[in-house]
Amino acid sequence: MKLACSGESLPEQNMHSYICADSELAGNENVFSALKRGIECILFYDAKAKTNVMNDYGFPKTYLIKGAPGCGKTTAIKSAVKHGREFSARIGKTIFVTNIGNKFKSEYYSKSAQELRKTFNAFFSGSQINIGIIEDIDTVFSRRNDLMNAEDSANLGEALNLLEGVETVNLGNYIVIATTNNSLDTALEQRLGECILEAKGPETLEHYEKILKINLNGTAKFVPDMRKAAYIAMQKKLSGRDVKNICKTLASEIICLDANPEIYSLSMAKQKQFLESGFAKISDERIMGIIEEYEKQKTFKNG
């Protein structure tokens, strides 16, 4: 049974602890919310009886997350899985996570499809609760065209049959999550489309400010005007990954390391005290310079 998946955000008080743990989640609360619900649904699964009460009501078993590179798709998945593991431990259950990537592919013809089937057969058996994750699925399964080789064709065909075919079994014990930033084979997208989500990443000033604060962590107080820095990032429409990378450069300039060998033998508390005594505030002009230099290098690499 396929249901529409709106991906609306949960109330802030229910999500706060998870959002704060992962900065790039800013702007992708809808993705986290939908995955969180899906994981909580499969936790109703009873492995002994091989039944799930939620099957009587229906819930999405496949999730396709679309979004530009660096928008935070992976972080949203990690946050949802983290929540699932913590919640499952509280109720005395275990979630198994399987990353389905190119590693199933073999140099021997037809063996790749067999390895993929082996992974899904473990899901079909109903012996445990599973989350199957296929990141950048467009790099794993090719789109059908005249130039497609026999092995890629076999792998795609096997994936289509396993996701929604005559032999497909889903007792309510697993969900499959895939991500992409490119178009997919039409049939593959349809089979993954029980719940299609858009990961937009940071869009508002508050999103960017949150990302900056969390990634700068202990050095955040040495940025004189965090809101101004967030505004610059927003105006340039930087991705969450871009801001995270820039924060590393900012932090490295704030931290002034004295070439004193004694610091390395101190306790962590003493090391922090020593380091923070030498931290230097970074000017708005320097922040702008770092952002512009990052953009220049990024353009050079992409060019």
C-alpha positions in Angstrom: 0.0 0.0 0.0 1.5 3.4 -1.0 0.8 6.5 0.9 1.5 10.1 0.2 4.4 11.3 2.2 4.2 15.0 3.1 7.4 15.1 5.2 6.0 17.9 7.5 8.3 18.9 10.3 7.7 17.6 13.8 7.2 20.1 16.7 10.5 21.7 17.7 10.5 20.2 21.2 10.5 16.7 19.7 13.4 17.3 17.3 15.7 19.7 19.2 18.2 17.2 20.5 18.7 15.7 17.1 18.8 18.9 15.1 21.4 20.4 17.4 23.6 17.4 17.0 24.0 17.8 13.3 24.4 21.2 11.8 23.6 20.5 8.2 20.1 19.4 9.2 19.1 23.0 9.2 16.6 23.3 6.3 16.2 19.5 6.1 13.9 19.0 9.0 11.2 17.6 6.7 13.6 14.8 5.6 14.5 13.9 9.1 10.9 13.9 10.2 9.8 11.5 7.4 12.7 9.1 8.0 12.1 9.2 11.7 8.5 8.2 11.3 9.5 5.4 8.9 12.0 4.0 11.3 9.6 4.2 14.2 7.1 2.2 12.1 9.4 -0.7 11.4 10.2 -0.9 15.2 6.7 -2.2 15.6 7.8 -5.4 13.8 7.6 -8.6 15.8 10.3 -10.9 14.6 8.8 -14.0 16.3 5.4 -13.6 14.8 6.8 -11.9 11.6 4.1 -9.3 11.7 3.9 -5.5 12.0 0.7 -3.9 13.2 1.6 -0.8 11.1 1.0 -2.9 8.0 -2.7 -2.7 8.8 -2.5 1.1 8.3 0.2 1.4 5.7 3.5 3.4 5.7 6.2 4.1 3.1 8.7 1.4 2.7 11.0 3.2 0.2 12.3 6.8 0.5 14.1 8.7 -2.2 15.8 11.9 -1.1 16.7 14.4 -3.9 19.0 17.4 -3.5 22.1 19.2 -4.7 25.5 18.1 -3.6 26.4 19.2 -0.1 22.8 20.0 0.9 22.8 17.6 3.8 21.1 14.5 2.5 23.5 12.1 4.3 23.4 14.1 7.5 19.6 13.8 7.6 19.9 10.1 7.2 22.6 9.8 9.9 20.4 11.8 12.3 17.4 9.6 11.7 19.4 6.4 12.1 21.0 7.8 15.3 17.5 8.5 16.6 16.3 5.0 15.5 19.2 3.3 17.3 18.7 5.3 20.5 14.9 4.7 20.5 15.2 1.0 19.6 17.6 0.5 22.6 15.1 2.1 24.9 12.4 -0.4 23.8 14.7 -3.4 23.7 15.0 -3.9 20.0 17.9 -3.8 17.5 18.0 -2.1 14.1 20.5 -3.4 11.5 21.8 -0.9 9.0 23.0 -2.1 5.6 24.8 0.3 3.2 24.1 -0.9 -0.4 26.7 0.7 -2.6 29.0 -0.4 -5.4 30.7 -2.9 -3.1 28.2 -5.6 -4.2 29.6 -5.4 -7.7 32.0 -8.1 -8.9 34.4 -8.4 -11.8 32.6 -11.6 -12.7 29.5 -11.3 -14.9 26.2 -12.0 -13.1 27.8 -12.3 -9.7 26.9 -8.7 -8.9 23.2 -9.3 -9.3 23.5 -12.4 -7.1 25.3 -10.4 -4.3 22.5 -7.8 -4.5 19.9 -10.5 -4.2 21.7 -11.9 -1.2 21.4 -8.6 0.6 17.6 -8.3 -0.1 17.0 -11.9 0.7 18.2 -11.1 4.2 15.6 -8.4 4.4 12.9 -10.7 2.9 13.5 -13.4 5.6 12.0 -11.2 8.2 14.5 -12.3 10.9 15.4 -8.8 11.9 14.6 -5.1 11.5 16.7 -3.5 8.7 17.4 -0.1 7.2 18.9 -0.4 3.7 20.7 2.7 2.5 21.8 3.4 -1.1 23.6 6.7 -1.3 24.1 8.4 -4.7 22.0 5.6 -6.2 22.5 7.2 -9.7 26.2 6.0 -9.5 25.1 2.5 -8.5 22.4 1.8 -11.0 22.7 3.2 -14.6 19.8 4.5 -16.6 18.7 2.3 -19.5 20.0 3.4 -22.9 21.5 1.9 -26.0 25.1 2.1 -24.6 24.3 0.2 -21.4 26.5 -2.9 -20.9 25.1 -6.3 -20.0 26.2 -6.3 -16.4 24.7 -2.8 -15.7 21.5 -3.9 -17.3 21.4 -7.1 -15.1 22.1 -5.1 -12.0 19.3 -2.6 -12.7 16.9 -5.4 -13.6 17.7 -7.2 -10.4 17.2 -4.0 -8.4 13.8 -3.3 -10.0 12.6 -6.9 -9.3 13.9 -6.8 -5.7 12.3 -3.4 -4.9 8.9 -4.2 -6.4 8.6 -7.5 -8.2 6.9 -10.9 -8.0 9.4 -12.1 -5.3 9.4 -9.0 -3.2 8.5 -9.6 0.4 8.2 -6.8 3.0 6.7 -7.9 6.3 7.1 -4.4 7.7 10.6 -5.2 9.0 12.6 -2.9 6.7 12.8 0.3 4.8 15.1 1.3 1.9 16.5 4.9 1.8 18.2 6.2 -1.4 19.7 9.6 -2.3 20.5 11.2 -5.6 21.3 14.6 -7.1 20.7 13.3 -10.7 17.8 11.9 -12.6 17.3 8.1 -12.3 15.9 5.4 -14.5 12.2 6.0 -14.6 11.2 2.6 -13.4 13.8 2.7 -10.6 12.5 6.1 -9.4 8.9 4.8 -9.4 9.9 1.9 -7.2 11.7 4.1 -4.8 8.9 6.7 -4.9 6.6 5.7 -2.0 8.1 8.7 -0.3 10.0 11.3 -2.3 11.6 14.0 -0.3 13.5 17.2 -1.3 16.5 18.1 0.8 16.9 21.9 0.3 19.6 22.5 2.9 20.0 25.9 4.6 17.9 28.8 3.2 17.2 31.2 6.0 19.4 33.4 8.1 18.6 31.2 11.2 19.7 28.1 9.3 23.1 29.6 8.4 23.6 31.0 11.9 22.9 27.5 13.4 25.4 25.8 11.0 28.1 28.4 11.8 27.6 28.2 15.6 27.6 24.4 15.7 30.6 23.9 13.4 32.7 26.6 15.0 31.8 25.1 18.4 34.2 26.4 21.0 35.6 29.0 18.7 32.2 30.6 17.9 32.6 33.3 20.5 35.6 34.6 18.7 33.6 35.6 15.6 32.5 39.1 16.4 29.3 39.2 14.4 27.9 35.7 13.8 24.7 37.0 12.2 26.7 39.1 9.7 28.7 36.0 8.8 25.5 34.0 8.4 24.1 36.8 6.2 27.1 36.7 3.9 26.8 32.9 3.6 23.1 33.2 2.9 23.6 35.9 0.2 26.1 33.7 -1.6 23.7 30.7 -1.3 26.4 28.4 0.1 25.6 24.8 0.8 25.7 23.3 4.3 28.9 21.5 3.3 30.4 24.8 2.0 29.8 26.5 5.4 31.2 23.5 7.3 34.4 23.6 5.2 34.7 27.4 5.7 34.2 27.0 9.5 37.3 24.7 9.5 39.4 27.5 8.0 37.9 30.1 10.3 38.7 27.9 13.4 42.3 27.3 12.2 42.8 31.1 12.1 41.2 31.7 15.5 43.4 29.0 17.1 46.9 30.4 17.7 49.2 27.5 18.4 52.4 28.2 20.3 55.2 25.8 19.4 55.4 24.7 23.0 56.1 21.0 23.4 54.9 21.0 27.0 51.3 21.5 26.0 51.1 18.0 24.5 51.8 16.3 27.8 49.1 18.3 29.7 45.6 16.9 30.6 42.8 17.8 28.1 41.3 20.3 30.5 44.7 22.1 30.8 45.2 21.9 27.0 41.9 23.6 26.4 42.7 26.3 29.0 46.1 26.9 27.3 44.7 27.0 23.8 41.8 29.3 24.6 44.0 31.8 26.3 45.7 32.4 22.9 42.6 32.4 20.7 42.3 35.6 18.6 39.1 37.3 17.4 38.7 37.2 13.6 37.6 40.3 11.8 34.5 40.6 9.5 36.9 41.5 6.7 38.9 38.3 7.1 35.7 36.2 7.3 34.6 37.7 3.9 38.1 37.1 2.5 38.0 33.4 3.6 34.6 33.0 2.0 35.7 34.6 -1.3 38.9 32.6 -1.4 36.9 29.4 -0.8 34.4 30.3 -3.6 37.4 31.1 -6.0 39.0 27.7 -5.3 35.7 25.9 -5.6 35.1 27.5 -9.0 38.6 26.6 -10.1 38.1 23.0 -9.2 34.7 22.8 -10.9 36.1 24.6 -13.9 
